[in-house]
Amino acid sequence: MYIKGRCIVSACAALFVQQAMAAGMDCTKAANVVENTICASKELHELDAQMGMVYRGLMKASVQTQPELKRSQRQWLDTRNECAEDVSCLDQHYRERLQLLQAAWKAAVVFKPNDIDKQVMDDLQQRIQAMSKKDPEFALERTLASLSIKSPLTTFYAESDDGQYSEKTHFPKSSPKGVTQSEWKAMQASNLDADTELGQTTFNLLDLDGDGQRDLIVQTYTGGTGLFSFFETYRRDGDRLTRRTAALGQESGIGSSLYSISDRGANQSVNWISIRGKVYAAYRDSSYGVDNVYLLSPWQANHLVPKLTIHYRYQLSIPRIQPDDEHKTTYKLKPDLHRALAQGLATVGEETSDSGQERKPMCPIPPSTTDREEYYGYGAGYYAIEQVADFPVIIGSECFIARLNNWFGTYSAKDGLYAQVTLRKPGAIDQERDYKVNGRRRMTTISTSISKPGGGAEE
C-alpha cells in the first residue's frame, strides 16, 4: 500500500504537555504535603505529569529492565519526599530524574536492527532478485506491492477555518466517514489540532502493528521550494493516540518526522509493508540508475536501518519523432542530427580512465573566446532536474555540448525513463534545444547494508 508531519515547536510542545497532563497526578486525591505542594505549582505539576508519561513509556519499551526501574523510581520518590514544601528542591529533583528517564527512554526506543531485521533484508533481496527474472524493469515495485499491509485504510482531511481567505485549517469537528466511534474518541483525546497549524494536513488510519486497532499517519504539506510533505505516526494506545516522538520530549517538535517527501527536486515514495511479522515504512529515495530503500521502524527513532540498493542499466535512444510542446504537435529529426545525438548518447555510462589526467574541453576553444570554461561542460543546472552526464555532439563541422537530464530516475511502464537531452553551442546565446530521450531499464545488482537513513528519512 502506497501513502503519499512536521509541526512547529510551540504546537508540538503544547501537544506533548497536554498528553502528559492527561496522564499526570490526580490532584483531587493528593494525600500528603509533597503532593499538595506539587499540585499547588503549575510547573511542578507539569513536571510530574511528564515524568509519569516518560516512566510509563519506558516501562513498556524496556520490559527486561522493569524490576530495576521500579526499584530506582521508589528510591527517587523517597528522596523527593524529603523536600516536603521546598518548591526549588522538588523542581531540581524532578528535572534531574526526568533527564535520566528521558535518556533511558530515548535509548530504548532507538531502532536497533536485530537478526530478524537482517533476515527481512535478505528475504527482500532474494524476492527482488527472483522477481527480476520475470520483470527486470519493475522487480522492486512488484515485490513491495506484494508485501503491502492488508489493513483497511481511511483517509480524511483537516478542514479550512471560516472565512473566504483563511489559510488556516483545523481538525474536523465531526467524525469523518469511515472512522469508528472508538477511533474518533481516541483522536479527540489526543489534541490533533496541533498538527494542522503549519500546512494542509491529511490523516490516514491504518493498523500498523497488527493489534486490530488502527494507528494514525499524519501528513502535513508545508510547500516551500521542494513542495515538501512531512509524515509522522501516532500509535493507538488504549483511549488515545501517542506520537512516535513522544519519547524524545518537547524538543522533538523541531522538524521531527518519520520521513518527508519532496515533490520537486527528488523522486521519493513509501510503501507500508509487512514481512516476517514486522511492519516497515519502505522509504524509497531514487536517482538515475539507482533505488535506495530504507526500512524504517514506524515507532522508533531511526538512526541505523536496513538498506537495499538496487542498480539499473538503461538502454537509451533518441526517438526520430519528437514532441513540439510549444505548438502541441510533433516533428521529425533530420537524419544527421538524429545520428549525431544517438552517437553522443551512446557514450553515456562508458567507463573512462581519465582519472588524474588533465581536464579536456569537449569542443575546440577558439582563440578569440573570452570564456574558455563553457567549452568544458554544459554549465550550471537546475536543482529540480538531475544532471546525468555531459558529452559532445558533432553535427557536420559544428561541435555542440549536450547534457542528459532526468527527473531522479522517474520511470513508468508506458514511457520508461523520463529524460531529455539539452543541446547548446559554446559561445552562442539563447540557442538551447531540448530532445526527448527514451530509456528502458534492467536491474543489474542489488546489495544490502545497515546504514543511516538518507533522503527525507533522516531522524
Residue pairs with C-beta under 8 A, 6 or more apart in sequence:
1 148
1 149
1 153
1 206
1 271
1 272
2 148
2 269
2 270
2 271
2 272
3 153
3 204
3 206
3 217
3 219
3 231
3 270
3 272
4 219
4 229
4 261
4 269
4 270
5 195
5 198
5 201
5 218
5 219
5 220
5 230
5 231
5 232
5 257
6 198
6 220
6 222
6 230
6 232
6 255
6 256
6 257
6 260
7 15
7 194
7 195
7 197
7 198
7 220
7 253
7 256
8 197
8 198
8 253
9 250
9 251
9 253
9 254
10 253
11 194
11 195
11 197
11 198
11 253
12 194
12 245
12 250
12 252
12 253
12 254
12 256
13 250
13 253
14 191
14 194
15 191
15 194
15 195
15 243
15 253
16 50
16 243
16 246
16 249
16 250
16 252
16 253
17 46
17 49
17 50
17 250
18 191
19 53
19 190
19 191
19 240
19 242
19 243
19 246
20 46
20 49
20 50
20 52
20 53
21 45
21 46
21 49
22 49
22 189
22 240
23 49
23 52
23 53
23 56
24 45
24 46
24 48
24 49
24 50
24 52
24 53
25 35
25 38
25 39
25 45
25 48
25 49
25 52
27 35
27 39
27 45
30 36
30 38
30 39
32 81
33 84
33 85
34 80
34 81
34 83
34 84
34 85
34 90
37 44
37 84
37 85
37 87
37 90
38 44
38 45
38 48
38 90
39 45
41 87
41 90
43 91
44 87
44 90
44 91
44 94
47 91
47 94
47 95
47 98
48 94
50 98
50 249
51 94
51 97
51 98
51 101
53 246
54 98
54 101
54 102
54 105
54 247
54 249
55 69
55 73
55 101
57 105
57 109
57 242
57 246
57 247
58 69
58 101
58 104
58 105
58 108
59 66
59 69
61 105
61 108
61 109
61 247
62 69
62 104
62 108
69 104
76 93
76 97
79 93
80 90
80 93
80 94
80 97
82 89
83 89
83 90
83 93
102 247
102 248
102 249
105 247
106 247
106 248
106 301
108 247
109 247
109 299
109 300
109 301
110 300
110 301
110 303
111 296
111 297
111 300
111 301
111 302
111 303
111 304
111 305
112 304
113 304
113 305
113 306
113 450
116 276
116 277
116 278
117 278
117 295
117 306
118 306
118 450
119 276
120 275
120 276
120 278
120 280
120 295
120 306
121 295
121 306
121 307
121 308
121 448
122 448
123 275
123 276
124 143
124 275
124 293
124 308
125 308
125 446
125 447
125 448
127 143
127 146
128 139
128 140
128 143
128 308
128 310
128 443
128 446
129 139
129 446
131 139
131 142
131 143
132 139
132 443
135 142
136 441
136 442
136 443
137 411
137 413
137 440
137 441
137 442
137 443
138 413
139 310
139 443
140 284
140 291
140 293
140 310
140 443
144 271
144 273
144 282
144 293
145 271
147 271
147 273
147 274
147 275
148 271
148 272
148 273
148 274
149 206
149 207
149 208
149 272
149 273
149 274
149 279
150 274
151 206
151 207
151 208
151 210
151 214
152 206
152 214
153 204
153 205
153 206
154 176
154 177
154 178
154 179
154 204
154 205
154 206
154 214
155 202
155 203
155 204
155 205
156 172
156 176
156 177
156 178
156 179
156 202
156 203
157 172
157 200
157 201
157 202
157 203
158 169
158 170
158 171
158 172
158 196
158 200
158 201
158 202
158 203
159 169
159 170
159 171
159 172
159 173
160 166
160 168
160 169
161 168
161 169
161 170
168 196
168 197
169 196
169 200
169 201
170 193
170 196
171 187
171 192
171 193
171 195
171 196
175 181
175 184
178 205
179 187
179 205
183 205
183 214
183 236
185 239
186 236
186 238
186 239
186 240
186 241
187 203
187 216
187 241
189 239
189 240
189 241
190 234
190 240
190 241
190 242
192 203
192 216
192 218
192 234
192 241
195 201
195 218
195 220
195 232
196 220
198 220
198 222
199 220
199 221
199 222
199 223
200 220
200 221
201 218
201 219
201 220
201 221
202 218
202 219
202 220
202 221
203 216
203 217
203 218
203 219
204 216
204 217
204 218
204 219
205 214
205 215
205 216
206 214
206 215
206 216
206 217
206 272
207 213
207 214
207 215
208 215
208 217
208 233
208 235
208 272
208 279
208 298
208 299
209 215
209 235
209 279
209 298
209 299
210 274
210 277
210 279
211 236
213 236
214 236
215 233
215 234
215 235
215 236
215 241
215 298
216 233
216 234
216 236
216 241
217 231
217 232
217 233
217 234
218 231
218 232
218 233
218 234
219 229
219 230
219 231
220 229
220 230
220 231
220 232
221 227
221 228
221 229
222 228
222 229
222 230
225 264
225 265
225 383
226 262
226 263
226 264
226 265
226 266
227 262
227 263
227 264
228 260
228 261
228 262
228 263
228 456
229 260
229 261
229 263
230 255
230 257
230 259
230 260
231 257
231 258
231 259
231 260
231 261
231 270
232 243
232 244
232 245
232 256
232 257
232 258
233 243
233 244
233 258
233 298
233 299
234 241
234 242
234 243
234 244
235 241
235 242
235 244
235 299
244 258
244 298
244 299
244 300
245 252
245 253
245 256
245 301
246 252
247 301
248 256
248 301
257 456
258 281
258 296
258 298
258 302
258 457
259 270
259 281
259 283
259 296
259 453
259 455
259 456
259 457
260 268
260 456
260 457
261 268
261 269
261 270
261 456
262 268
262 456
264 384
265 383
265 384
265 408
266 285
266 408
266 455
266 456
267 285
267 286
267 287
267 407
267 408
267 409
267 410
268 283
268 284
268 285
268 286
268 455
268 456
269 284
270 281
270 282
270 283
270 284
271 281
271 282
271 284
272 279
272 280
272 281
272 282
273 279
273 280
273 282
279 298
280 295
280 296
280 297
280 298
281 295
281 296
281 298
282 293
282 294
282 295
282 296
283 293
283 294
283 295
283 296
283 453
283 455
283 456
283 457
284 291
284 292
284 293
285 291
285 292
285 293
285 294
285 454
285 455
285 456
285 457
286 292
286 408
286 409
286 410
287 386
287 408
287 409
288 386
288 388
288 406
288 408
288 409
289 311
289 312
289 313
289 314
289 409
289 441
290 309
290 310
290 311
290 312
290 409
291 308
291 309
291 310
291 312
291 409
292 307
292 308
292 309
292 454
292 455
293 307
293 308
293 309
293 310
294 302
294 305
294 306
294 307
294 451
294 453
294 454
294 455
294 457
295 305
295 306
295 307
295 308
296 302
296 305
296 453
296 457
297 305
301 459
302 453
302 457
302 459
303 452
303 453
303 459
304 450
304 451
304 452
305 450
305 451
305 452
305 453
305 457
306 448
306 449
306 450
307 448
307 449
307 450
307 451
308 446
308 447
308 448
309 446
309 447
309 448
309 449
310 443
310 445
310 446
311 443
311 444
311 445
311 446
312 409
312 441
312 442
312 443
312 444
313 349
313 441
313 442
313 444
314 349
314 417
314 439
314 440
314 441
315 439
315 440
315 441
315 442
316 345
316 346
316 348
316 404
316 417
316 419
316 437
316 438
316 439
317 342
317 345
317 437
317 438
317 439
318 333
318 338
318 341
318 342
318 345
318 421
318 435
318 436
318 437
318 438
319 436
319 438
320 332
320 333
320 338
321 330
321 331
321 332
321 333
322 330
322 331
322 332
322 333
322 435
322 436
323 329
323 330
323 436
324 330
324 331
333 341
333 435
336 395
336 396
337 395
340 393
340 394
340 395
341 393
341 402
341 421
341 423
341 435
343 393
343 394
344 391
344 392
344 393
344 394
344 402
344 421
345 391
345 402
345 404
345 421
345 437
347 391
348 388
348 389
348 391
348 404
349 389
354 360
359 376
360 376
361 372
361 375
361 376
362 375
362 376
362 377
362 390
362 391
362 392
362 399
362 401
363 375
363 392
363 399
363 400
363 401
363 426
364 375
364 399
365 372
365 375
366 427
369 375
369 426
369 427
371 427
374 426
374 427
375 401
375 426
377 390
377 401
378 387
378 390
378 401
378 402
378 403
378 422
378 424
379 424
381 387
381 403
381 405
384 407
385 405
385 406
385 407
386 405
386 406
386 407
386 408
386 409
387 403
387 404
387 405
388 403
388 404
388 405
388 406
388 419
389 403
389 404
390 401
390 402
390 403
391 401
391 402
391 403
391 404
392 399
392 400
392 401
392 402
393 399
393 400
393 401
393 402
393 423
394 400
398 425
399 425
399 426
400 423
400 424
400 425
400 426
401 423
401 424
401 425
401 426
402 421
402 422
402 423
402 424
403 421
403 422
404 419
404 420
404 421
404 437
405 419
405 420
405 421
405 422
406 417
406 418
406 419
406 420
406 439
407 418
407 419
409 417
410 417
410 418
411 417
411 418
411 441
412 418
415 438
416 438
416 439
416 440
416 441
417 437
417 438
417 439
417 440
417 441
419 436
419 437
419 439
420 434
420 435
420 436
420 437
421 434
421 435
421 437
422 432
422 433
422 434
422 435
423 432
423 433
423 434
423 435
424 431
424 432
424 433
425 431
452 458
453 459
